[in-house]
Amino acid sequence: MAATMGPNEAPRTRDTKDSGVSLIIIRPAAELGTKSRQTRSYFQSQLRRNVALALRRAGASRTLVQDFGRIYLETDRPDAASRALPRVFGVGNFSVVEGECAPDMYAILASGVATFAERVRGRKFAVRAKRIGTVGISSQQVNERLGALLRDAGGIVDLDHPEITVAVEIAADRCLLFTGRVAGARGLPIGVGGGAMALLSGGFDSAVAAWRLMRRGVRVDFVFCNLAGGAYERMVLHVAKALQDAWGHGHTARLHVIDFAAVLKALRETTPQQFWQVVLKRQMYRAASAVAEAAGAEAIITGESVGQVSSQTLANLCAIEPAATRPVLRPLIGFDKQEIIDEAERIGTAPLSRRIQEYCAIVPSHPVTAATRERIDAAEINLDPAVLAAAVAARRQIILDSLRPDDLRAPYLFTERIPPAAAVIDCQTVEGFARWHVPGAVHWEPTALLDRMGELDCKRTYVVYCPHGVQAAGVVEMMQQSGLDAYAFQGGLESLRRYLGEVAA
């Protein structure tokens, strides 16, 4: 017999489309439910704050109410919210509510038919009702009666393999209807797990390692030991910014930029060549430890994986670690390279990391692979610690949330000098090059230069100039994006002639 509704009931359903406001049910990650009551309350409060921050960044209005372990979100931009929520750590899953009515049987049946009859016609479906709190309605009766009505509307009941699952959540004050659950990032809300400093190189490994600790609720800041100049810094900054914008809801992260040029020079002059890479990593550990201490961070994060490079053998890692004054966390220690790249693809940093050339500032012909602490202590005995201390003291701090697109571009495109070993490229016309050019410069018109970028040596520094500096900046933008260490000379020919005159004098 066909299921029926009473003769006088009207579907008391809030039409969120007409009101311009949608309701979303946010369910915390299941892991939060395993905590003690006090801890769970703290974690859920932090999650609510992080969700609010993510929605503000997405430009969506938000009214958040927490009840029965769920967070109920009202927003005027459900699409923007649905894009932001999967990237908030601590969110288990969420559902966009499609119907809302009073918590009585007839209203539920009327709302269910009005909302889903067209949707299920000719398709397999199931009804899953659930009571939240103390409710005097049988969830099994809702399943049976609403299922019968939707079957009569043309749906095909299939409880085992439904194409559409009609979910009904019945609370004391209202009933919510929806289909499907969108998976969240799970993990723990950022802010509940302390603070750590991640050594960031811009490559696949360090970004993924930082993400894994962020997912455990850790507030992650970044230390970048710059071995290769401004273009390299810009690319690493892009990685840090992308990671923070997409996943850093709950913490205003900083990137600490340390110029390692003087450290590298001192290391080369005082340390036996076979120990260079291990000693360099020790210096980075010391730098990160010093920054962590100043910032109150409790640990250091690295992207090291056993055996990936010579400095990451177990013996070498044991020799390097004593340089740190904070615990060293290595979330990727057992990963292989492809696993790391696959995860970088999932979290969105892979396209940026892929552009960054593998940069080895020091490549000894026979690097040590089985160092001991005693041998490394002896190898770096003549390395003056004051050099590193000065570099750390002179570090720059960049607040990632405050960066604008121009901040990621303009400061890194230009130079006002020509480094001694740089290759100089003239982008004037043929006639302009014939009239005047920098001694030793090669002439490439902009189009030809962009077409032949693949022929350039990624280990060299390039300075590009044109009459006014504008066209050179556009070319250099593309060169940097391809991983080249390239700069446009600021101000064009007039500034270039003045600079060369000053150098000659």
N, C-alpha and C positions, 0 to 999 in steps of 0.2 A: 504494500500500500504506500502511496506517495506520502512523503512527509509534508505537513502543513504548518502554517503559522496561525496565530489567533487573528480574529477579524479586525481588531481595532489598533493593533500595534503599528507604530511608525518607526522606521529605522533612525533612531537617535544617533546619527553618525556625524562626526565633525568632518567637514569637507576641507582638508588642508590645502587643496589646490585653490579653492575660492578664497580662503583666508590669507593665502600667501605664506603661511608658516607650516613647516613640516615637523613631525615628531620622529625622532630616531631613538631606538633603544640601544644603549651601549652596555655590553656585558664585559666586565673585567676578565682578564686572563684567569684560567682555572687555578693557576698557582697561587694567586692572591687568597683564594679560599682556604688554603692549607695553613695560613698564618694564624697566630693567636688573635683574639678579638681586638685587642688594642693595636697590634701591628697591622692587622687588616684594615682597621679604620684609618690609620695613618697612611697606608699605601693608597687606599681609595681616595682619600682627600688629595694626595699628591697627583693621582691620576686625573682627578677632576680639574685641577689647576692646569695640568699639561694639556688636557683636551681643550680647555678654554684658550690657552696660548696658541695651539695649532689652528683653531678656528679663527682667531683674530688675525693670524698671519694669512689665512685663506680668504679673509674678507667676508666671513659669514657671521651673521648675528648669532647670539647664543644665550639661551636660558637653560641652565643646568640644574637638575634636581636629582638627588641621590635617594634611592628607596629600595629596600630589599636587595641590596648588593648591586643594583643596576644604576646606571646614570641615564636619565631621560633628558634628551636634548631637543629643544625647540629652536629652529633656525629658519631664516628666510632663503637660504641657499643650500638646499640638500645635496645638490650635485657637488658643490665645492666641499661641503662637509664630508661627503662620501669619498672624495679623493684624499682628504687630509687624515681622516681617522685611521686608515690602515697603516699609517706611519707613526702612530703614537704608541710607544712601548707601554705595555700593560693592558691594552685593549685586546680582549679575546676575540670578539666578533661583534657585529652590530646589525640591526635591521631597520629599514625605513618603514614606518607604520603607514599602512594604506587605508585603514578604516578604524574608527574609534566610536564606541557606543557605551550605553549604560550596561552594567553587569547583570542583566537578566536574560533569560533564555530567548524570549521573542525578539528582543533588540539584537541579540547576537546573530540569530538566524537571519533576520532581515538585513543586517549590515553585511553578513557573509555573502548572501546571495547578490546584493547590490554591488559589492566590491569584486566578487570573483566569478560570477556566473559566465560572463563572456570569456574570461581568461581560461577557464577549464574546458570549455566546449570542445569536444573532439580530442581531448588530451587526458592522459593518465594523471590522477591526483590522489592525494590523501589529506585528511584533516587531522591535525595534531593540536589538541587543546591542553592547556596547562593552567592550574590554579596557582596564584601567587598570594600567599597568606591564607587567612581563614575566609573561605568563600562558600556560600551555600548552593553552589551549582555543580553538578556532576560533569567532570571533563569528558567522561565516556559518553554521556548523553549528548553533549555538544558534538563530539566526533560523529556519532551515529546520525543525529538529526540534520546537522549541517551537511554531512556527507550525502545523505539521501536527497536533500534539496539540490545540491550541486550536480548529483547524478541525474536528477530529473531535468536539469538545465542543459544536459548534453555531455557532461563530464564522464570519464571512465574511472571507476574506483580501482586503485592499485596500491595497496598498502605497503608492498615490498619494494617496488621500483617506480615511484611516482615521478612524473615530469615536473609537477608543481606540488609543493607542500604548503597547504593553507594552515598557518599557525595562528592560534587563538590564545592569548594570555589574559586570564580573567583575574582581576584584583577586586578588592572590596569597593572601590570607588569608580572603576571604569574597566572596559574591556578593549584590548588592542588587537588588531588583525593585521597580518603581514605575510609575505612569502619570502623565504630565503634568509640566509645569514651571510654577511660578508666577513671574511676572515680578517682579523687584525694582526698586528705584529707580535702579540703575546709578550712574553718577557715581563720585566718589572718597570714601573714608571721611573723615568730619569729623575734623580734627586733622592732616592731612597737608599742608594748603594755607596755613598761616599764619593770622593773625588780622585781622579787619576790624571796623569800627564802622559799623552801618547806621543811617541817619537814618530813623526810623520815625514815620509820621503816623497809622497805623492804617488807611489807605485801601488799596485794591487794590494800587496800584503798589509801595509800599515793602515790603510783606510778600512779594510775588512776587520782587522784586529780591533781598531777603535770602535767600529760599529758593534762588534760582539760584546764589548764591555758596556757600551751605551744601552744595549738591550738588557743588560743585567741591572739597570737602574743607576749606573755610575755616571757622575758628571765628568765628562771628558773634555779637557783642554789639550792643546797641541804644542809640541816643540818641533821646530824645523831648523835643522843645522844646515845652513846653506853653503854648499860646496861649489856652486856654479853660476852665481850672478842673478841679476834681476829677472831675466826671462824664465829661469828655472823657478824662482820664487813665485812668479805670477802663476805658473801652471800648478804648483803645489797649493797656492792660495785658492785656486778654482776648485780643487778637490776638497779642501777643508770647508769651503763655503757651501758646496753642493751637499756634503755630508751633514753639515749643521742645519741647512735650510730644510732638508727633507726629513731628517730624523732627530734633530736636537731639541725637540719640544720639551721644555722643562729646565733648560740651562742656557745661559748666555755665554757661549764658549769664546775663548781667546786663542789666537795663534801667536806663539812666541817665536820670533825670527831671530836666529843667532848667526851672525856672519862668521863662518868657520875658516875663512881664508888664512888668517894669521895662525890659527891652530894647526891647520894643514901644513903650512910652511915650516913651523917649528917642529912638527912631527917628522917631516921628511929630513930635516937637518940633523936630528938628534937620535933617530930610532933606526935600528937595523931593518933593511928593506923587507925581509920575510915576515916581519911582525907588524907591518904598517896597518893592514886591515883590522887586525885584532885590537891594536892600540887605538886606532881611530874609533872603533866601536866603544871602547872604554871611555874615550873622551866624550862621546855622545851620551853615554850613561851618566857620566858625572854632570854634564850640562843639564840633562833632564832632571836629575836629582836635585840640583841647585834650584832650578825653576820650581820644581814640585815643593820643595821646602819653603820657598818664598810665598807660594800660592796656597799653602796648606793642603796640598794634595797628598794622598796616602800611598800611592803606588805609581809605577811606570808601566806603560803598555808598549809592547813591541810586536812587530809582525813576523818575528823569527819562526822558522820551521826547520826541524832537524835535517841537516844534510843538504839544504837548498843551495847554499854557497859555502865557500871554504871557512868563513868566519862563523858558520852556524853548525859546525860539528859539535857533538856533545862535549868533547874536551875543550874546544875553544869557548863555548858558552860558559863552561865552568870557570874558565880563566877570566872571562870578561865580567861575569856577574858581580864579583866583589867590589868593582868600581862603583856600583850603585849604592846609595844610602837609603833607598826605598825598595820595597819588594818589587820584583820584575814580573809582570804578568804577560804570558805568551799564549794567547788563546788559540793560535794557529800552529802550535808546536808539532802536532801530528798530521797536519794537512799536507797534501801534495799540491803542486802549483796549479793544476787544472781545477782542483776543488776550490782553491782560493779565487781564481778567475771567475768561475761559475757563480760564486757568492757575490763577487764584485758586480757582476752583471745584474744579479737580483736586486741589489741595494742601490744600483744606479751610478756607481763611481767608475765602472770599467771604461766607458768611453773617454773619460778625462784621463784616467791613469794610463790608458793605452797610448796617448799622445806623448807621454813623458818618456824620453829616451832613458834607457838603463845607463845611469851615470856612475862611473867608477873613477873617483878622484885619484886613487892610487891603485895600481895594478902590479904588484910584485911578480916577478917571473916564477918564483917558487914560494907561494904563500904557505905559512905554517898551518897545518890542519890538526895538530895534536899538541897544542900549547899547554903549559901548566901555569898556574898563578905565579910561581916563583920565576919562571923564565920571562913572563910578561912584565913582572915587577922590575926585573933587571933590565929589560929592553927599554923601558920608558923612564929609567932613573934620571936621565939627563933632560927630560922634557919639563920645562918650567911650568908649574901649575898656574903661575900668574897670567900666562897667556890665555888660558881657558877662562880664568876668573874675569879677565878684562872683557872677553867676548861675551860672556854671560851678562855681565853688568851693563854692557852696551846694547842688549837685545831690544828689539821693538815689539810692542804688543799691539795686535790687531784684533778688535772686537768684531767677530764675524757677522753678527746680526746687523751691524751698522753699515756694512759695506754696500755701496751702490754699484751699478754696472760700470760707471766711469772709474770708480776706485779700483776695479779689477782690470782696467785697460790702460788709461792714459799714463799713470806713473811708471808703468813697466815698458812702454813702447820707446821712450826717448833716452838719448844719452847726450851729454855735452862734452864728451871726450872720446878719443879713439884709443882703446887699449893697445899696448905694444904688439901683441900677437894677433890682433884682429884682422880679418880680411875686409877690405873696403869695396863696396859695390856702388857704382855711379848709375843713377836712374834718369839722367838727363836725356834729351834728344841726342842724336848723333852729332848735330851741329854744336849743341851746348857742350858736349864732351870734348869736341875738337877745340873749342875756345878755351876751356879751362877744366881741369879735373885734379883731384888729389893725386899726388905722385904715387904710383903703384896700384891705383884703383882699377878695377875691371869694369867694363861698361856692359850693362845688361838693361835693356828697356824693361819696364815693369811687367808687361805681359810675358815676355820671354823668361824673366826671372821666376815668375809664378809657375810657368809650365815646366821649368827645369829644377825646381826645388829639390827633387829627389836625387839630383846629382851632387848636392852640397854635402860637405862633411859635417855630421851632427856634433862632432867633438870640437869644432872651431867656433869662434865668436865672429859675428858679422855686423858691420856698421853700414847702413844703407843711407844714401843721401839723394836729394832731388833739389830743384831750385828753391822751393819754399818749405820743404819738410812735410807737406801734407800727403803727397802721393807716396813718399817713402814710408810714412806711418801706416798707410793701408797695406802696403806690401809686407811690412814687418809684422803686422797683425796676423797675416796668413802664415808667415814663416814661423812665428812663435807657436801658432796653433798646430803646426806640423811637427813641433818638437825641437826647432832650431833655436839656438841662442843668438838672437838677432835684435838690433835696435836701430831706430831712425835717428839721424843726427838732428837735434833740436834747432829749429830756426833756419834750416836750409843753407844755401851757399854763403850768404852774408855772415852768418854765425860761424860757419866752417872756416872761411878765410880768416876771420878774426882769431879763431882758436889756433889755427896753424901758425899765424904770425906770433902769437904769444908763446907757443911751443918752441918756435925757432929762436926767439929772443932769449 
